[in-house]
Amino acid sequence: MPVLREKANKLFFGDNISALKILLYEYNMHNKIDLIYIDPPFATNTVFKADNNKANTISMPNKGSIAYEDTIIGDEFLEFMRERLILAKELLSNKGSIYLHIDYKIGHYIKILMDEIFGSHNFRNDIARIKCNPKNFKRKAYGNIKDMILFYSKTKDNIWNQPYLEYTNEDIRRLYKKQDKNHRHYTTVPLHAPGETKNGLTSQPFKGILPPSGRHWRCSPEELEELDKKGLIEWSGTNNPRKIIYADERIGKKMQDIWDFKDSQYPQYPTEKNLDMLRKIIKTSSNKDSIILDFFCGSGTTLVAAEELSRQWIGIDKSPKAIEITQKRLQFLLNIYSREIQFIDITKSID
């Protein structure tokens, strides 16, 4: 094997189980990876092709080059995943997380597998990802517009940078119903909190007003005076002060476990995932000094997002088409960031 350039980003061409073993046993990367995202085959028994950068998922199309073959199904597929997830756990650091993207048909089996390998106590979320707009399905079932992401950590000490979503106009109208003279949306919150502090500053009068019985001011009267000078206190008709909170000064709303990150309408590769979604995952579950791994990297969306966010990354795929598209996408970024990529062809080493 070639000497690993420690600080270089790495793109492996070849079977990912071989590459994972190389990372563990030859390059000693045990406990070094902070974040793994994978979008493995979904056991669909389908051949995926790409023709002139137009991806399709027809089982036996007449034209186009094969992107990958999703032909391992049933128990064989579960064993295929088990072998790789066991190695993935060894690579994860103690503050590491894994996000496994899967569909509704096989996801519940993979959940049991993940519980076994990573421990049910390290299960964090089953995220529902809205993948497309509603379709006019003819089958006797509800429309299928979502897939799932299983989120596990290796320990309870996983990296977590709280993610937020920007408020929509509807959110602002609902949560910040008032407007000031400059048409800024705002709401108000009480300036007092439960509990008495009989001898403390927060029990003292503010502009001659004491906090209600059984409550105390949230800050000292001096700090309340400063808020009032800045115009951040609204006085009710009954002389009740409330703090003004402006919508445009908030960082947004905390992300929940239903995500609206739809697939690209014009993918370069079958199953190409949403770049904004990968950016959000990487920002949330890694730091600037983290290493990111995607061992089913496909068209390289994880690697592109990691590159943009200045994270070190490792990508693995055995599809020549996937490697070709990934290299093209990364080359564009290299022209901007000028960071080094080490390409490792393990098909030659193993053969």
BAVEXVEX-602367 format. One record per residue (C-alpha): residue in one letter; x, z, y. Coordinates in nm, 3 decimals. Layout:
<sites>
resn=a	c1=X	c3=Z	c2=Y
...
</sites>
This chain:
<sites>
resn=m	c1=0.000	c3=0.000	c2=0.000
resn=p	c1=0.116	c3=-0.060	c2=0.358
resn=v	c1=0.237	c3=0.235	c2=0.564
resn=l	c1=-0.059	c3=0.380	c2=0.752
resn=r	c1=-0.016	c3=0.369	c2=1.130
resn=e	c1=-0.157	c3=0.710	c2=1.219
resn=k	c1=-0.309	c3=0.635	c2=1.559
resn=a	c1=-0.429	c3=0.283	c2=1.477
resn=n	c1=-0.790	c3=0.207	c2=1.400
resn=k	c1=-0.822	c3=0.073	c2=1.045
resn=l	c1=-1.030	c3=-0.203	c2=0.888
resn=f	c1=-1.018	c3=-0.221	c2=0.507
resn=f	c1=-1.121	c3=-0.535	c2=0.319
resn=g	c1=-1.217	c3=-0.455	c2=-0.039
resn=d	c1=-1.427	c3=-0.230	c2=-0.262
resn=n	c1=-1.506	c3=0.088	c2=-0.072
resn=i	c1=-1.459	c3=0.322	c2=-0.366
resn=s	c1=-1.099	c3=0.202	c2=-0.394
resn=a	c1=-1.051	c3=0.237	c2=-0.018
resn=l	c1=-1.194	c3=0.590	c2=-0.017
resn=k	c1=-0.954	c3=0.690	c2=-0.297
resn=i	c1=-0.665	c3=0.536	c2=-0.104
resn=l	c1=-0.760	c3=0.737	c2=0.206
resn=l	c1=-0.779	c3=1.057	c2=0.002
resn=y	c1=-0.493	c3=1.029	c2=-0.244
resn=e	c1=-0.240	c3=0.794	c2=-0.084
resn=y	c1=-0.296	c3=0.860	c2=0.286
resn=n	c1=-0.385	c3=1.231	c2=0.250
resn=m	c1=-0.693	c3=1.219	c2=0.473
resn=h	c1=-0.869	c3=1.508	c2=0.302
resn=n	c1=-1.071	c3=1.705	c2=0.563
resn=k	c1=-0.974	c3=1.463	c2=0.843
resn=i	c1=-1.301	c3=1.278	c2=0.919
resn=d	c1=-1.545	c3=1.433	c2=1.168
resn=l	c1=-1.826	c3=1.180	c2=1.134
resn=i	c1=-1.944	c3=0.939	c2=0.867
resn=y	c1=-2.225	c3=0.691	c2=0.926
resn=i	c1=-2.321	c3=0.457	c2=0.644
resn=d	c1=-2.593	c3=0.199	c2=0.597
resn=p	c1=-2.555	c3=0.123	c2=0.225
resn=p	c1=-2.751	c3=-0.131	c2=0.019
resn=f	c1=-3.113	c3=-0.025	c2=-0.031
resn=a	c1=-3.138	c3=-0.128	c2=-0.400
resn=t	c1=-3.363	c3=-0.421	c2=-0.308
resn=n	c1=-3.229	c3=-0.670	c2=-0.567
resn=t	c1=-3.183	c3=-0.922	c2=-0.287
resn=v	c1=-2.909	c3=-1.164	c2=-0.181
resn=f	c1=-2.852	c3=-1.156	c2=0.194
resn=k	c1=-2.715	c3=-1.465	c2=0.370
resn=a	c1=-2.605	c3=-1.559	c2=0.719
resn=d	c1=-2.623	c3=-1.916	c2=0.849
resn=n	c1=-2.457	c3=-2.003	c2=1.182
resn=n	c1=-2.488	c3=-1.642	c2=1.298
resn=k	c1=-2.858	c3=-1.634	c2=1.208
resn=a	c1=-2.907	c3=-1.370	c2=0.943
resn=n	c1=-3.184	c3=-1.387	c2=0.687
resn=t	c1=-3.300	c3=-1.179	c2=0.395
resn=i	c1=-3.453	c3=-1.445	c2=0.170
resn=s	c1=-3.369	c3=-1.379	c2=-0.195
resn=m	c1=-3.250	c3=-1.732	c2=-0.275
resn=p	c1=-3.204	c3=-1.932	c2=0.046
resn=n	c1=-3.079	c3=-2.288	c2=0.018
resn=k	c1=-2.813	c3=-2.265	c2=0.286
resn=g	c1=-2.578	c3=-2.020	c2=0.453
resn=s	c1=-2.289	c3=-1.813	c2=0.326
resn=i	c1=-2.349	c3=-1.495	c2=0.129
resn=a	c1=-2.318	c3=-1.189	c2=0.350
resn=y	c1=-2.366	c3=-0.941	c2=0.067
resn=e	c1=-2.552	c3=-0.897	c2=-0.260
resn=d	c1=-2.782	c3=-0.596	c2=-0.287
resn=t	c1=-2.832	c3=-0.630	c2=-0.661
resn=i	c1=-2.750	c3=-0.283	c2=-0.798
resn=i	c1=-3.078	c3=-0.102	c2=-0.869
resn=g	c1=-3.222	c3=0.201	c2=-1.048
resn=d	c1=-2.997	c3=0.459	c2=-1.210
resn=e	c1=-2.696	c3=0.234	c2=-1.164
resn=f	c1=-2.750	c3=0.240	c2=-0.787
resn=l	c1=-2.777	c3=0.620	c2=-0.777
resn=e	c1=-2.453	c3=0.655	c2=-0.974
resn=f	c1=-2.292	c3=0.397	c2=-0.743
resn=m	c1=-2.386	c3=0.616	c2=-0.445
resn=r	c1=-2.295	c3=0.944	c2=-0.614
resn=e	c1=-1.935	c3=0.836	c2=-0.677
resn=r	c1=-1.887	c3=0.735	c2=-0.315
resn=l	c1=-2.061	c3=1.037	c2=-0.160
resn=i	c1=-1.845	c3=1.279	c2=-0.361
resn=l	c1=-1.534	c3=1.115	c2=-0.214
resn=a	c1=-1.693	c3=1.107	c2=0.132
resn=k	c1=-1.746	c3=1.483	c2=0.122
resn=e	c1=-1.377	c3=1.535	c2=0.045
resn=l	c1=-1.284	c3=1.328	c2=0.350
resn=l	c1=-1.518	c3=1.517	c2=0.586
resn=s	c1=-1.370	c3=1.794	c2=0.796
resn=n	c1=-1.534	c3=2.137	c2=0.801
resn=k	c1=-1.693	c3=2.046	c2=1.136
resn=g	c1=-1.797	c3=1.704	c2=1.004
resn=s	c1=-2.136	c3=1.538	c2=0.956
resn=i	c1=-2.269	c3=1.243	c2=0.760
resn=y	c1=-2.562	c3=1.019	c2=0.857
resn=l	c1=-2.691	c3=0.807	c2=0.569
resn=h	c1=-2.931	c3=0.525	c2=0.664
resn=i	c1=-3.172	c3=0.430	c2=0.387
resn=d	c1=-3.524	c3=0.294	c2=0.337
resn=y	c1=-3.848	c3=0.461	c2=0.227
resn=k	c1=-3.843	c3=0.322	c2=-0.128
resn=i	c1=-3.516	c3=0.482	c2=-0.238
resn=g	c1=-3.466	c3=0.749	c2=0.029
resn=h	c1=-3.627	c3=1.040	c2=-0.161
resn=y	c1=-3.391	c3=0.983	c2=-0.456
resn=i	c1=-3.091	c3=0.976	c2=-0.222
resn=k	c1=-3.213	c3=1.298	c2=-0.057
resn=i	c1=-3.193	c3=1.478	c2=-0.393
resn=l	c1=-2.844	c3=1.333	c2=-0.445
resn=m	c1=-2.732	c3=1.448	c2=-0.100
resn=d	c1=-2.872	c3=1.798	c2=-0.163
resn=e	c1=-2.668	c3=1.814	c2=-0.483
resn=i	c1=-2.341	c3=1.696	c2=-0.325
resn=f	c1=-2.355	c3=1.847	c2=0.025
resn=g	c1=-2.586	c3=2.141	c2=-0.049
resn=s	c1=-2.950	c3=2.169	c2=0.056
resn=h	c1=-2.843	c3=2.439	c2=0.305
resn=n	c1=-2.638	c3=2.174	c2=0.488
resn=f	c1=-2.936	c3=1.941	c2=0.529
resn=r	c1=-3.003	c3=1.901	c2=0.901
resn=n	c1=-3.267	c3=1.632	c2=0.948
resn=d	c1=-3.465	c3=1.352	c2=0.790
resn=i	c1=-3.480	c3=1.121	c2=1.092
resn=a	c1=-3.754	c3=0.856	c2=1.107
resn=r	c1=-3.615	c3=0.546	c2=1.279
resn=i	c1=-3.866	c3=0.297	c2=1.422
resn=k	c1=-3.706	c3=-0.031	c2=1.315
resn=c	c1=-3.951	c3=-0.293	c2=1.444
resn=n	c1=-4.275	c3=-0.353	c2=1.629
resn=p	c1=-4.605	c3=-0.326	c2=1.437
resn=k	c1=-4.670	c3=-0.617	c2=1.202
resn=n	c1=-4.995	c3=-0.775	c2=1.087
resn=f	c1=-4.948	c3=-0.679	c2=0.721
resn=k	c1=-5.188	c3=-0.827	c2=0.467
resn=r	c1=-5.110	c3=-0.587	c2=0.183
resn=k	c1=-5.335	c3=-0.289	c2=0.113
resn=a	c1=-5.106	c3=-0.033	c2=0.271
resn=y	c1=-5.003	c3=0.100	c2=0.611
resn=g	c1=-4.761	c3=-0.104	c2=0.815
resn=n	c1=-4.395	c3=-0.034	c2=0.738
resn=i	c1=-4.217	c3=0.005	c2=1.072
resn=k	c1=-3.965	c3=0.279	c2=0.994
resn=d	c1=-3.672	c3=0.369	c2=0.776
resn=m	c1=-3.489	c3=0.701	c2=0.747
resn=i	c1=-3.155	c3=0.857	c2=0.831
resn=l	c1=-3.050	c3=1.159	c2=0.625
resn=f	c1=-2.833	c3=1.388	c2=0.837
resn=y	c1=-2.613	c3=1.649	c2=0.663
resn=s	c1=-2.316	c3=1.854	c2=0.775
resn=k	c1=-2.034	c3=1.984	c2=0.559
resn=t	c1=-2.070	c3=2.340	c2=0.693
resn=k	c1=-2.284	c3=2.519	c2=0.950
resn=d	c1=-2.005	c3=2.468	c2=1.207
resn=n	c1=-2.063	c3=2.096	c2=1.260
resn=i	c1=-1.986	c3=1.931	c2=1.594
resn=w	c1=-2.305	c3=1.918	c2=1.802
resn=n	c1=-2.320	c3=1.777	c2=2.153
resn=q	c1=-2.690	c3=1.810	c2=2.236
resn=p	c1=-2.838	c3=1.460	c2=2.278
resn=y	c1=-3.096	c3=1.378	c2=2.541
resn=l	c1=-3.319	c3=1.082	c2=2.614
resn=e	c1=-3.398	c3=0.966	c2=2.964
resn=y	c1=-3.747	c3=1.046	c2=3.086
resn=t	c1=-3.987	c3=0.754	c2=3.073
resn=n	c1=-4.221	c3=0.692	c2=3.366
resn=e	c1=-4.498	c3=0.833	c2=3.150
resn=d	c1=-4.294	c3=1.150	c2=3.085
resn=i	c1=-4.235	c3=1.197	c2=3.457
resn=r	c1=-4.603	c3=1.153	c2=3.542
resn=r	c1=-4.697	c3=1.402	c2=3.270
resn=l	c1=-4.429	c3=1.668	c2=3.323
resn=y	c1=-4.360	c3=1.636	c2=3.697
resn=k	c1=-4.705	c3=1.581	c2=3.844
resn=k	c1=-4.630	c3=1.676	c2=4.205
resn=q	c1=-4.453	c3=1.462	c2=4.467
resn=d	c1=-4.280	c3=1.571	c2=4.787
resn=k	c1=-4.286	c3=1.382	c2=5.118
resn=n	c1=-4.008	c3=1.155	c2=4.988
resn=h	c1=-4.215	c3=1.073	c2=4.677
resn=r	c1=-3.978	c3=1.263	c2=4.447
resn=h	c1=-4.158	c3=1.394	c2=4.140
resn=y	c1=-4.130	c3=1.766	c2=4.074
resn=t	c1=-4.286	c3=2.063	c2=3.901
resn=t	c1=-4.261	c3=2.437	c2=3.965
resn=v	c1=-4.173	c3=2.733	c2=3.745
resn=p	c1=-4.216	c3=3.110	c2=3.796
resn=l	c1=-3.936	c3=3.298	c2=3.970
resn=h	c1=-4.003	c3=3.612	c2=3.767
resn=a	c1=-3.956	c3=3.695	c2=3.399
resn=p	c1=-4.089	c3=3.962	c2=3.159
resn=g	c1=-3.933	c3=4.310	c2=3.168
resn=e	c1=-3.875	c3=4.565	c2=3.441
resn=t	c1=-3.535	c3=4.652	c2=3.593
resn=k	c1=-3.626	c3=4.958	c2=3.797
resn=n	c1=-3.287	c3=5.015	c2=3.958
resn=g	c1=-3.137	c3=4.666	c2=3.953
resn=l	c1=-3.122	c3=4.399	c2=4.223
resn=t	c1=-3.384	c3=4.188	c2=4.047
resn=s	c1=-3.645	c3=4.460	c2=4.098
resn=q	c1=-3.594	c3=4.463	c2=4.478
resn=p	c1=-3.837	c3=4.296	c2=4.719
resn=f	c1=-3.791	c3=3.935	c2=4.828
resn=k	c1=-3.939	c3=3.864	c2=5.171
resn=g	c1=-4.134	c3=4.188	c2=5.131
resn=i	c1=-4.276	c3=4.083	c2=4.793
resn=l	c1=-4.209	c3=4.277	c2=4.473
resn=p	c1=-4.216	c3=4.104	c2=4.134
resn=p	c1=-4.544	c3=4.152	c2=3.942
resn=s	c1=-4.586	c3=4.470	c2=3.738
resn=g	c1=-4.381	c3=4.465	c2=3.418
resn=r	c1=-4.163	c3=4.176	c2=3.540
resn=h	c1=-3.843	c3=4.118	c2=3.740
resn=w	c1=-3.701	c3=3.839	c2=3.956
resn=r	c1=-3.493	c3=3.583	c2=3.763
resn=c	c1=-3.213	c3=3.627	c2=4.018
resn=s	c1=-3.125	c3=3.858	c2=4.307
resn=p	c1=-3.321	c3=3.849	c2=4.636
resn=e	c1=-3.005	c3=3.708	c2=4.802
resn=e	c1=-3.004	c3=3.412	c2=4.561
resn=l	c1=-3.378	c3=3.365	c2=4.616
resn=e	c1=-3.312	c3=3.345	c2=4.991
resn=e	c1=-3.059	c3=3.068	c2=4.928
resn=l	c1=-3.311	c3=2.873	c2=4.721
resn=d	c1=-3.566	c3=2.911	c2=4.998
resn=k	c1=-3.322	c3=2.786	c2=5.262
resn=k	c1=-3.258	c3=2.476	c2=5.049
resn=g	c1=-3.630	c3=2.406	c2=5.027
resn=l	c1=-3.638	c3=2.477	c2=4.653
resn=i	c1=-3.919	c3=2.733	c2=4.664
resn=e	c1=-4.285	c3=2.637	c2=4.690
resn=w	c1=-4.523	c3=2.899	c2=4.827
resn=s	c1=-4.879	c3=2.905	c2=4.695
resn=g	c1=-5.187	c3=2.983	c2=4.903
resn=t	c1=-5.167	c3=3.340	c2=4.772
resn=n	c1=-4.802	c3=3.373	c2=4.884
resn=n	c1=-4.664	c3=3.340	c2=4.532
resn=p	c1=-4.314	c3=3.183	c2=4.525
resn=r	c1=-4.227	c3=2.929	c2=4.254
resn=k	c1=-3.904	c3=2.737	c2=4.201
resn=i	c1=-3.911	c3=2.358	c2=4.250
resn=i	c1=-3.761	c3=2.147	c2=3.969
resn=y	c1=-3.707	c3=1.777	c2=4.048
resn=a	c1=-3.737	c3=1.519	c2=3.771
resn=d	c1=-3.440	c3=1.316	c2=3.897
resn=e	c1=-3.211	c3=1.620	c2=3.868
resn=r	c1=-3.285	c3=1.683	c2=3.501
resn=i	c1=-3.073	c3=1.527	c2=3.226
resn=g	c1=-3.376	c3=1.420	c2=3.024
resn=k	c1=-3.558	c3=1.548	c2=2.718
resn=k	c1=-3.398	c3=1.674	c2=2.399
resn=m	c1=-3.400	c3=1.418	c2=2.118
resn=q	c1=-3.635	c3=1.488	c2=1.830
resn=d	c1=-3.637	c3=1.350	c2=1.475
resn=i	c1=-3.834	c3=1.032	c2=1.546
resn=w	c1=-3.609	c3=0.765	c2=1.699
resn=d	c1=-3.708	c3=0.437	c2=1.858
resn=f	c1=-3.400	c3=0.221	c2=1.809
resn=k	c1=-3.531	c3=-0.113	c2=1.690
resn=d	c1=-3.318	c3=-0.372	c2=1.512
resn=s	c1=-3.174	c3=-0.664	c2=1.705
resn=q	c1=-3.404	c3=-0.967	c2=1.727
resn=y	c1=-3.105	c3=-1.199	c2=1.686
resn=p	c1=-2.862	c3=-1.027	c2=1.447
resn=q	c1=-2.530	c3=-1.182	c2=1.353
resn=y	c1=-2.550	c3=-1.013	c2=1.013
resn=p	c1=-2.832	c3=-0.900	c2=0.780
resn=t	c1=-2.932	c3=-0.535	c2=0.836
resn=e	c1=-2.731	c3=-0.517	c2=1.160
resn=k	c1=-2.819	c3=-0.185	c2=1.324
resn=n	c1=-2.893	c3=-0.092	c2=1.684
resn=l	c1=-2.578	c3=-0.036	c2=1.890
resn=d	c1=-2.743	c3=0.222	c2=2.118
resn=m	c1=-2.838	c3=0.427	c2=1.812
resn=l	c1=-2.478	c3=0.434	c2=1.690
resn=r	c1=-2.355	c3=0.530	c2=2.036
resn=k	c1=-2.599	c3=0.823	c2=2.037
resn=i	c1=-2.495	c3=0.942	c2=1.688
resn=i	c1=-2.125	c3=0.923	c2=1.775
resn=k	c1=-2.166	c3=1.107	c2=2.106
resn=t	c1=-2.370	c3=1.379	c2=1.935
resn=s	c1=-2.164	c3=1.448	c2=1.623
resn=s	c1=-1.805	c3=1.374	c2=1.727
resn=n	c1=-1.556	c3=1.450	c2=2.002
resn=k	c1=-1.295	c3=1.235	c2=2.175
resn=d	c1=-1.028	c3=1.336	c2=1.920
resn=s	c1=-1.253	c3=1.271	c2=1.618
resn=i	c1=-1.210	c3=1.006	c2=1.349
resn=i	c1=-1.523	c3=0.807	c2=1.258
resn=l	c1=-1.571	c3=0.645	c2=0.915
resn=d	c1=-1.816	c3=0.376	c2=0.804
resn=f	c1=-1.749	c3=0.259	c2=0.449
resn=f	c1=-2.035	c3=0.006	c2=0.445
resn=c	c1=-1.942	c3=-0.126	c2=0.787
resn=g	c1=-2.119	c3=-0.466	c2=0.766
resn=s	c1=-2.102	c3=-0.637	c2=1.104
resn=g	c1=-1.906	c3=-0.345	c2=1.250
resn=t	c1=-2.165	c3=-0.188	c2=1.481
resn=t	c1=-2.034	c3=0.164	c2=1.409
resn=l	c1=-1.680	c3=0.050	c2=1.483
resn=v	c1=-1.783	c3=-0.123	c2=1.805
resn=a	c1=-1.964	c3=0.191	c2=1.925
resn=a	c1=-1.666	c3=0.411	c2=1.831
resn=e	c1=-1.426	c3=0.176	c2=2.011
resn=e	c1=-1.639	c3=0.182	c2=2.326
resn=l	c1=-1.648	c3=0.563	c2=2.316
resn=s	c1=-1.270	c3=0.597	c2=2.264
resn=r	c1=-1.296	c3=0.741	c2=1.913
resn=q	c1=-1.054	c3=0.655	c2=1.637
resn=w	c1=-1.232	c3=0.476	c2=1.352
resn=i	c1=-1.201	c3=0.349	c2=0.995
resn=g	c1=-1.421	c3=0.068	c2=0.862
resn=i	c1=-1.451	c3=-0.060	c2=0.505
resn=d	c1=-1.637	c3=-0.360	c2=0.361
resn=k	c1=-1.589	c3=-0.597	c2=0.068
resn=s	c1=-1.781	c3=-0.890	c2=0.217
resn=p	c1=-1.561	c3=-1.163	c2=0.370
resn=k	c1=-1.851	c3=-1.252	c2=0.600
resn=a	c1=-1.881	c3=-0.892	c2=0.719
resn=i	c1=-1.508	c3=-0.873	c2=0.789
resn=e	c1=-1.517	c3=-1.204	c2=0.975
resn=i	c1=-1.801	c3=-1.094	c2=1.204
resn=t	c1=-1.652	c3=-0.747	c2=1.256
resn=q	c1=-1.316	c3=-0.891	c2=1.357
resn=k	c1=-1.481	c3=-1.126	c2=1.607
resn=r	c1=-1.677	c3=-0.841	c2=1.766
resn=l	c1=-1.373	c3=-0.615	c2=1.780
resn=q	c1=-1.150	c3=-0.887	c2=1.922
resn=f	c1=-1.376	c3=-0.907	c2=2.225
resn=l	c1=-1.336	c3=-0.530	c2=2.278
resn=l	c1=-0.960	c3=-0.546	c2=2.221
resn=n	c1=-0.935	c3=-0.779	c2=2.517
resn=i	c1=-1.085	c3=-0.495	c2=2.722
resn=y	c1=-0.932	c3=-0.180	c2=2.569
resn=s	c1=-0.605	c3=-0.312	c2=2.417
resn=r	c1=-0.606	c3=-0.065	c2=2.127
resn=e	c1=-0.436	c3=-0.130	c2=1.795
resn=i	c1=-0.621	c3=-0.225	c2=1.477
resn=q	c1=-0.452	c3=-0.213	c2=1.137
resn=f	c1=-0.609	c3=-0.459	c2=0.890
resn=i	c1=-0.562	c3=-0.359	c2=0.526
resn=d	c1=-0.653	c3=-0.605	c2=0.250
resn=i	c1=-0.681	c3=-0.397	c2=-0.068
resn=t	c1=-0.807	c3=-0.689	c2=-0.277
resn=k	c1=-0.450	c3=-0.816	c2=-0.298
resn=s	c1=-0.305	c3=-0.472	c2=-0.364
resn=i	c1=-0.546	c3=-0.397	c2=-0.647
resn=d	c1=-0.538	c3=-0.742	c2=-0.809
</sites>
